[in-house]
Amino acid sequence: MRPLGALLLILVTPAIATSQQEIQFSGHTWTVSGEDVKVEDYLGQEAVRLRNSGLILPDIEFENGTIEFDAATTGHRSFIGAAFRIDIATGAYEDFYLRPHNSGREDATQYTPVYGILSAWQLYPEYNAPVEIPTERWLHVKLVISGSHLEAFVGDAAEPVLAVDDLKLGKHRGVVALKSNFPAAGQPADLYPTAFANFRLTLDQLPGTYKEAAAPAPEVISRWSVSPAFPAPETPIRALPSDMMDSEGWETVVSESSGLVNLARYRSFPQDARRATVLARVIINSDREQEKKLNFGFSDEGSIFLNGRCLFSANNTYRSRSFRYLGAVTIDNDAVYLPLRPGANELVIAVTEAFGGWGLIARLEDPDGISVEPASP
């Protein structure tokens, strides 16, 4: 897995709106992001070839409809696909892509929401699917989008290889882009691993159906008070930063129905920071002295504090635990027992992000005798 940060910056930078570099392709005028783009005959088709590049269709507002294209790849490690409902002002969009270097594996295709430059594939491992991705051959891709729903058809499959019933941006309109992210270090400068041909966009004028969020399970912690983001230290956080605990700018946020909080919805990296941390805080009111098991997941690094004392600190970054370890977030990633005292107990989780998904999820296994509420400074 590879961060898409470089290409996401290309897609969402305000320079897109004023860029004068344009190409004609498949009957549309596209705005080019990045300079590694060329139009030529390739595998018998008029094609546009990309390295770390994007093509934005700036003049068509898309909400529901069908996006179709043919894609060809050299098989090099890359991430190729379409972004849709792009909000240029905020950098939010829905993202579907193929991973040709993982052809046939369970994560050969992926969907993720993106906020700013922060992709979230580690937070939604359920939105992966296997598919065979040939090299040096055209492969047809068809995305059918309606409301909260996405169906992705690849090749000649009669059924979608990936179906998403809960597109995370909700009701949203925006532009469409084709894109390629290519970790090109050590590769020849004239290697273009991705080609697109036969792009077609069909707009559906009928309103789509948007999924209503279900209520989280009662044992899930669904409301947190979240601090402003601050540059992450290079070493694990094992003491609460007092300046942040008392700072202004804390906000109460609500989880998705699963209990997951995608922190990129609410926070972005401080300027020039490569990594960032937020503190998420709740008060656990206990009717007696007791011990409660907390199941949780986080990305990328997390430290848990109860009443100011660090109980847990660990790294869940991509490849932190093994070569194929993805750093995906589930509610059962880790667990710790909380020694609660009678009355109010302050639980704080420090969550640090580098790439791939900035989030947390937590569940108190037995809610008997306790209540939970977000805690403001």
DRENTI-29304 format. One record per residue (C-alpha): residue number from 1; x negated, y, z. Coordinates in steps of 0.001 Angstrom, whole numbers. Example, Ala and Ser with C-alpha at 12.3 -4.5 7.8 and 13.67 -1.06 7.14 Angstrom:
@num:1&u:-12300&v:-4500&w:7800
@num:2&u:-13670&v:-1060&w:7140
//
This chain:
@num:1&u:0&v:0&w:0
@num:2&u:-1259&v:3456&w:-804
@num:3&u:-81&v:6925&w:226
@num:4&u:1651&v:8824&w:-2526
@num:5&u:593&v:12138&w:-1019
@num:6&u:-1379&v:13461&w:-3963
@num:7&u:1462&v:12922&w:-6394
@num:8&u:4094&v:14102&w:-3941
@num:9&u:2202&v:17354&w:-3603
@num:10&u:2288&v:17628&w:-7369
@num:11&u:6032&v:17015&w:-7430
@num:12&u:7058&v:19426&w:-4705
@num:13&u:4579&v:22274&w:-4945
@num:14&u:6260&v:25591&w:-5759
@num:15&u:3967&v:25859&w:-8785
@num:16&u:6329&v:23485&w:-10566
@num:17&u:8893&v:26201&w:-10939
@num:18&u:6495&v:28501&w:-12779
@num:19&u:4291&v:26004&w:-14631
@num:20&u:3945&v:26765&w:-18345
@num:21&u:2622&v:23327&w:-19314
@num:22&u:5391&v:21452&w:-21099
@num:23&u:5686&v:18452&w:-23406
@num:24&u:8399&v:17063&w:-25650
@num:25&u:9276&v:13457&w:-24883
@num:26&u:12367&v:11341&w:-25598
@num:27&u:14324&v:14384&w:-26739
@num:28&u:13700&v:16432&w:-23591
@num:29&u:11381&v:19247&w:-22628
@num:30&u:9424&v:18203&w:-19548
@num:31&u:7377&v:20230&w:-17117
@num:32&u:4026&v:18573&w:-16496
@num:33&u:2594&v:18260&w:-13000
@num:34&u:-1038&v:17258&w:-13098
@num:35&u:-3274&v:17384&w:-16129
@num:36&u:-3729&v:13680&w:-16898
@num:37&u:-862&v:13369&w:-19387
@num:38&u:-902&v:12581&w:-23083
@num:39&u:1693&v:11671&w:-25700
@num:40&u:686&v:9017&w:-28240
@num:41&u:1758&v:5797&w:-29916
@num:42&u:1275&v:2946&w:-27477
@num:43&u:2314&v:-694&w:-27879
@num:44&u:4384&v:285&w:-30887
@num:45&u:6346&v:3081&w:-29168
@num:46&u:6057&v:6833&w:-28876
@num:47&u:4959&v:7057&w:-25270
@num:48&u:3736&v:9417&w:-22612
@num:49&u:737&v:8131&w:-20661
@num:50&u:-145&v:9226&w:-17136
@num:51&u:-2775&v:8846&w:-14428
@num:52&u:-1980&v:10867&w:-11283
@num:53&u:769&v:12813&w:-12931
@num:54&u:4443&v:13603&w:-13005
@num:55&u:6955&v:14739&w:-15608
@num:56&u:9788&v:16854&w:-14246
@num:57&u:13044&v:17427&w:-16093
@num:58&u:13694&v:20881&w:-14637
@num:59&u:16928&v:21970&w:-16299
@num:60&u:19293&v:19091&w:-15496
@num:61&u:20901&v:18803&w:-12048
@num:62&u:21425&v:15129&w:-11260
@num:63&u:23595&v:13556&w:-8575
@num:64&u:25226&v:10443&w:-10013
@num:65&u:24547&v:8520&w:-13178
@num:66&u:21975&v:6296&w:-14858
@num:67&u:18236&v:6741&w:-15353
@num:68&u:16665&v:4396&w:-17911
@num:69&u:13153&v:4075&w:-19292
@num:70&u:10626&v:1581&w:-20541
@num:71&u:7404&v:1300&w:-18569
@num:72&u:4120&v:-356&w:-19436
@num:73&u:1128&v:-816&w:-17187
@num:74&u:-2449&v:-1989&w:-17473
@num:75&u:-1967&v:-3834&w:-14177
@num:76&u:-4303&v:-1591&w:-12216
@num:77&u:-3307&v:-656&w:-8679
@num:78&u:-737&v:2075&w:-9186
@num:79&u:2768&v:3204&w:-8268
@num:80&u:5055&v:4020&w:-11188
@num:81&u:8688&v:4997&w:-11289
@num:82&u:11284&v:7721&w:-10996
@num:83&u:12115&v:10347&w:-8415
@num:84&u:15653&v:11711&w:-8401
@num:85&u:17780&v:14290&w:-6595
@num:86&u:14559&v:16269&w:-6118
@num:87&u:15003&v:19459&w:-4099
@num:88&u:12080&v:21592&w:-5272
@num:89&u:12567&v:24076&w:-2439
@num:90&u:12242&v:21526&w:388
@num:91&u:10364&v:18694&w:-1299
@num:92&u:13026&v:16121&w:-421
@num:93&u:13896&v:13408&w:-2929
@num:94&u:14817&v:9762&w:-3444
@num:95&u:12036&v:7560&w:-4801
@num:96&u:12011&v:4238&w:-6666
@num:97&u:8796&v:2719&w:-7959
@num:98&u:7081&v:-421&w:-9213
@num:99&u:3777&v:-1726&w:-7845
@num:100&u:2208&v:-3667&w:-10752
@num:101&u:-739&v:-4875&w:-8670
@num:102&u:1794&v:-6685&w:-6454
@num:103&u:3674&v:-8352&w:-9298
@num:104&u:5805&v:-11197&w:-7987
@num:105&u:5327&v:-10292&w:-4334
@num:106&u:8069&v:-9245&w:-1947
@num:107&u:7136&v:-5566&w:-2277
@num:108&u:6636&v:-5318&w:-6039
@num:109&u:9484&v:-2770&w:-6056
@num:110&u:10293&v:-254&w:-3352
@num:111&u:12751&v:2496&w:-2492
@num:112&u:12035&v:5230&w:25
@num:113&u:13249&v:8722&w:836
@num:114&u:10602&v:11460&w:778
@num:115&u:10577&v:14667&w:2814
@num:116&u:7966&v:17210&w:1796
@num:117&u:4872&v:15107&w:1114
@num:118&u:5852&v:12416&w:3621
@num:119&u:6925&v:9148&w:2064
@num:120&u:8635&v:6670&w:4393
@num:121&u:8140&v:3179&w:2956
@num:122&u:6910&v:1827&w:6313
@num:123&u:10221&v:2780&w:7924
@num:124&u:12457&v:893&w:5479
@num:125&u:10931&v:-2568&w:4840
@num:126&u:14404&v:-3825&w:3935
@num:127&u:14217&v:-1847&w:685
@num:128&u:11530&v:-3985&w:-972
@num:129&u:12096&v:-6670&w:-3588
@num:130&u:10018&v:-9055&w:-5725
@num:131&u:9853&v:-8822&w:-9499
@num:132&u:7416&v:-9921&w:-12197
@num:133&u:5646&v:-6928&w:-13779
@num:134&u:3802&v:-7875&w:-16981
@num:135&u:689&v:-6077&w:-18203
@num:136&u:362&v:-4367&w:-21568
@num:137&u:4025&v:-5017&w:-22355
@num:138&u:7109&v:-2834&w:-22218
@num:139&u:9446&v:-3458&w:-19292
@num:140&u:12898&v:-1896&w:-19203
@num:141&u:13999&v:-204&w:-15971
@num:142&u:17560&v:960&w:-15318
@num:143&u:18591&v:2816&w:-12157
@num:144&u:22312&v:3175&w:-11482
@num:145&u:22978&v:5827&w:-8830
@num:146&u:26367&v:6624&w:-7328
@num:147&u:26821&v:8346&w:-4001
@num:148&u:24909&v:6405&w:-1372
@num:149&u:24249&v:3508&w:-3727
@num:150&u:21313&v:2583&w:-5937
@num:151&u:21035&v:-502&w:-8103
@num:152&u:17711&v:-1120&w:-9831
@num:153&u:17636&v:-3442&w:-12836
@num:154&u:14232&v:-4491&w:-14161
@num:155&u:13602&v:-6370&w:-17388
@num:156&u:16539&v:-8354&w:-18689
@num:157&u:17954&v:-9156&w:-15238
@num:158&u:21761&v:-9211&w:-15180
@num:159&u:21771&v:-8516&w:-11453
@num:160&u:19897&v:-5725&w:-9676
@num:161&u:16496&v:-6731&w:-8336
@num:162&u:16930&v:-4139&w:-5593
@num:163&u:20182&v:-2720&w:-4210
@num:164&u:20315&v:132&w:-1708
@num:165&u:23633&v:1013&w:-63
@num:166&u:22394&v:3901&w:2056
@num:167&u:20358&v:6446&w:100
@num:168&u:18901&v:8504&w:2891
@num:169&u:19270&v:12055&w:1577
@num:170&u:23057&v:11738&w:1624
@num:171&u:25140&v:13923&w:-672
@num:172&u:22545&v:15749&w:-2697
@num:173&u:21828&v:17090&w:-6176
@num:174&u:18461&v:17725&w:-7749
@num:175&u:16182&v:17227&w:-10697
@num:176&u:14617&v:14019&w:-12020
@num:177&u:10968&v:13101&w:-12574
@num:178&u:8883&v:10250&w:-13944
@num:179&u:5653&v:9726&w:-12056
@num:180&u:2486&v:7727&w:-11688
@num:181&u:183&v:7569&w:-8687
@num:182&u:-3173&v:5978&w:-9527
@num:183&u:-5913&v:5533&w:-6906
@num:184&u:-8524&v:6277&w:-9535
@num:185&u:-11754&v:6317&w:-7508
@num:186&u:-14385&v:4390&w:-9422
@num:187&u:-12174&v:4001&w:-12503
@num:188&u:-13045&v:5373&w:-15964
@num:189&u:-11767&v:8888&w:-16610
@num:190&u:-10085&v:7752&w:-19832
@num:191&u:-8078&v:4973&w:-18142
@num:192&u:-4357&v:5768&w:-18220
@num:193&u:-2670&v:2900&w:-16334
@num:194&u:942&v:3968&w:-16885
@num:195&u:3070&v:4584&w:-19963
@num:196&u:6714&v:5576&w:-20324
@num:197&u:8939&v:5369&w:-23414
@num:198&u:12613&v:5571&w:-24353
@num:199&u:13755&v:7699&w:-21438
@num:200&u:17500&v:8164&w:-21186
@num:201&u:19552&v:10059&w:-18612
@num:202&u:23319&v:9669&w:-18343
@num:203&u:25282&v:11911&w:-15991
@num:204&u:28361&v:10507&w:-14264
@num:205&u:30959&v:13204&w:-13739
@num:206&u:32949&v:11119&w:-11262
@num:207&u:32173&v:11755&w:-7573
@num:208&u:30182&v:9031&w:-5907
@num:209&u:31148&v:7391&w:-2636
@num:210&u:28907&v:8287&w:284
@num:211&u:28483&v:5911&w:3169
@num:212&u:29589&v:7146&w:6582
@num:213&u:26995&v:6576&w:9287
@num:214&u:27926&v:3876&w:11778
@num:215&u:27441&v:4475&w:15482
@num:216&u:24208&v:2978&w:16854
@num:217&u:24466&v:68&w:19264
@num:218&u:24823&v:1296&w:22887
@num:219&u:21447&v:-119&w:23934
@num:220&u:19654&v:1821&w:21192
@num:221&u:18206&v:5215&w:22141
@num:222&u:19886&v:7374&w:19516
@num:223&u:19240&v:10947&w:20713
@num:224&u:15778&v:12327&w:21428
@num:225&u:14333&v:15705&w:22237
@num:226&u:11412&v:16204&w:19819
@num:227&u:8540&v:18648&w:20214
@num:228&u:7007&v:20801&w:17496
@num:229&u:4349&v:18982&w:15465
@num:230&u:707&v:19546&w:16319
@num:231&u:-2574&v:18356&w:14762
@num:232&u:-3298&v:14836&w:15946
@num:233&u:-6432&v:14156&w:17935
@num:234&u:-8870&v:11633&w:16505
@num:235&u:-8684&v:9470&w:19634
@num:236&u:-5599&v:7745&w:21121
@num:237&u:-3305&v:9939&w:23209
@num:238&u:-3477&v:8661&w:26776
@num:239&u:-2530&v:11884&w:28586
@num:240&u:414&v:14146&w:27840
@num:241&u:-657&v:17545&w:26466
@num:242&u:732&v:19981&w:29020
@num:243&u:860&v:22877&w:26554
@num:244&u:3220&v:20905&w:24300
@num:245&u:5364&v:19631&w:27166
@num:246&u:6150&v:23208&w:28126
@num:247&u:6261&v:24722&w:24644
@num:248&u:9210&v:26257&w:22861
@num:249&u:10666&v:24719&w:19725
@num:250&u:11883&v:21360&w:21037
@num:251&u:14922&v:20050&w:19163
@num:252&u:17470&v:17322&w:19861
@num:253&u:17614&v:14886&w:16931
@num:254&u:19958&v:12011&w:16197
@num:255&u:18848&v:8644&w:14894
@num:256&u:20191&v:6728&w:11931
@num:257&u:22730&v:4021&w:12733
@num:258&u:19925&v:1482&w:13183
@num:259&u:18341&v:3680&w:15855
@num:260&u:15498&v:4741&w:13567
@num:261&u:14383&v:8375&w:13703
@num:262&u:12640&v:9437&w:10500
@num:263&u:10659&v:12294&w:12000
@num:264&u:9825&v:13767&w:8595
@num:265&u:13455&v:14907&w:8381
@num:266&u:12707&v:17327&w:11202
@num:267&u:8970&v:17982&w:11256
@num:268&u:6151&v:18585&w:8779
@num:269&u:2393&v:18567&w:9178
@num:270&u:786&v:21755&w:10480
@num:271&u:-1140&v:23598&w:7802
@num:272&u:-4381&v:21830&w:6781
@num:273&u:-3748&v:18924&w:9166
@num:274&u:-4513&v:15430&w:7863
@num:275&u:-2562&v:13815&w:10706
@num:276&u:119&v:15110&w:13029
@num:277&u:1761&v:14177&w:16316
@num:278&u:5129&v:14872&w:17908
@num:279&u:6428&v:14025&w:21369
@num:280&u:9862&v:12409&w:21655
@num:281&u:11438&v:12626&w:25108
@num:282&u:14490&v:11293&w:26959
@num:283&u:15625&v:11082&w:30578
@num:284&u:16613&v:7632&w:31836
@num:285&u:18902&v:7957&w:34846
@num:286&u:18765&v:4826&w:36991
@num:287&u:21143&v:3939&w:39816
@num:288&u:18393&v:2060&w:41677
@num:289&u:14780&v:980&w:41511
@num:290&u:14605&v:-1555&w:38720
@num:291&u:12616&v:-2755&w:35724
@num:292&u:13935&v:-2491&w:32149
@num:293&u:12475&v:-3928&w:28965
@num:294&u:11977&v:-1406&w:26155
@num:295&u:11657&v:-2807&w:22621
@num:296&u:10280&v:-335&w:20112
@num:297&u:8495&v:371&w:16863
@num:298&u:6575&v:3405&w:15610
@num:299&u:4400&v:4637&w:12773
@num:300&u:1495&v:5177&w:12642
@num:301&u:216&v:5417&w:16244
@num:302&u:2191&v:5493&w:19480
@num:303&u:1690&v:6051&w:23189
@num:304&u:4410&v:5572&w:25807
@num:305&u:4572&v:7532&w:29049
@num:306&u:6944&v:7042&w:31955
@num:307&u:7047&v:9805&w:34542
@num:308&u:3743&v:11087&w:33229
@num:309&u:1884&v:7737&w:33356
@num:310&u:653&v:6080&w:30170
@num:311&u:2019&v:2538&w:29963
@num:312&u:1118&v:1694&w:26372
@num:313&u:-995&v:2951&w:23474
@num:314&u:-1489&v:1196&w:20125
@num:315&u:-2162&v:1561&w:16413
@num:316&u:418&v:418&w:13839
@num:317&u:-1281&v:1943&w:10801
@num:318&u:-1390&v:183&w:7442
@num:319&u:-4061&v:-2548&w:7600
@num:320&u:-4753&v:-1820&w:11281
@num:321&u:-4110&v:-5431&w:12313
@num:322&u:-4985&v:-7440&w:9177
@num:323&u:-5754&v:-6938&w:5490
@num:324&u:-2156&v:-7521&w:4382
@num:325&u:-606&v:-5798&w:7397
@num:326&u:1757&v:-3097&w:6154
@num:327&u:2456&v:-1184&w:9347
@num:328&u:6209&v:-1563&w:8806
@num:329&u:8493&v:-393&w:11601
@num:330&u:11073&v:-2622&w:13258
@num:331&u:12686&v:-2406&w:16655
@num:332&u:10846&v:-5531&w:17780
@num:333&u:7312&v:-4463&w:16834
@num:334&u:6290&v:-4119&w:20496
@num:335&u:7741&v:-4154&w:24001
@num:336&u:6920&v:-2785&w:27439
@num:337&u:8609&v:-3051&w:30846
@num:338&u:9584&v:277&w:32412
@num:339&u:9370&v:469&w:36231
@num:340&u:12264&v:2845&w:36865
@num:341&u:12732&v:4705&w:40123
@num:342&u:16161&v:5789&w:41404
@num:343&u:17392&v:8971&w:39706
@num:344&u:15832&v:10659&w:36696
@num:345&u:12904&v:9083&w:34844
@num:346&u:11151&v:10866&w:31987
@num:347&u:10235&v:8666&w:29000
@num:348&u:7961&v:10234&w:26368
@num:349&u:6652&v:8630&w:23181
@num:350&u:3814&v:10370&w:21340
@num:351&u:4043&v:9447&w:17646
@num:352&u:1172&v:10183&w:15274
@num:353&u:1430&v:9976&w:11480
@num:354&u:-1168&v:9749&w:8735
@num:355&u:856&v:8374&w:5807
@num:356&u:3578&v:5924&w:4884
@num:357&u:6308&v:6885&w:7330
@num:358&u:6604&v:8981&w:10469
@num:359&u:9141&v:7397&w:12739
@num:360&u:10191&v:5621&w:15896
@num:361&u:12916&v:3305&w:17081
@num:362&u:13618&v:2061&w:20610
@num:363&u:16110&v:-77&w:22478
@num:364&u:16632&v:-685&w:26195
@num:365&u:17418&v:-4382&w:26293
@num:366&u:19777&v:-4162&w:29283
@num:367&u:21670&v:-859&w:29705
@num:368&u:23329&v:-1881&w:32965
@num:369&u:22826&v:683&w:35733
@num:370&u:21242&v:3347&w:33542
@num:371&u:22176&v:6228&w:31285
@num:372&u:19984&v:7988&w:28716
@num:373&u:20016&v:11602&w:27573
@num:374&u:17632&v:13798&w:25566
@num:375&u:15368&v:15952&w:27725
@num:376&u:14607&v:19572&w:26976
@num:377&u:11536&v:21270&w:28509
//
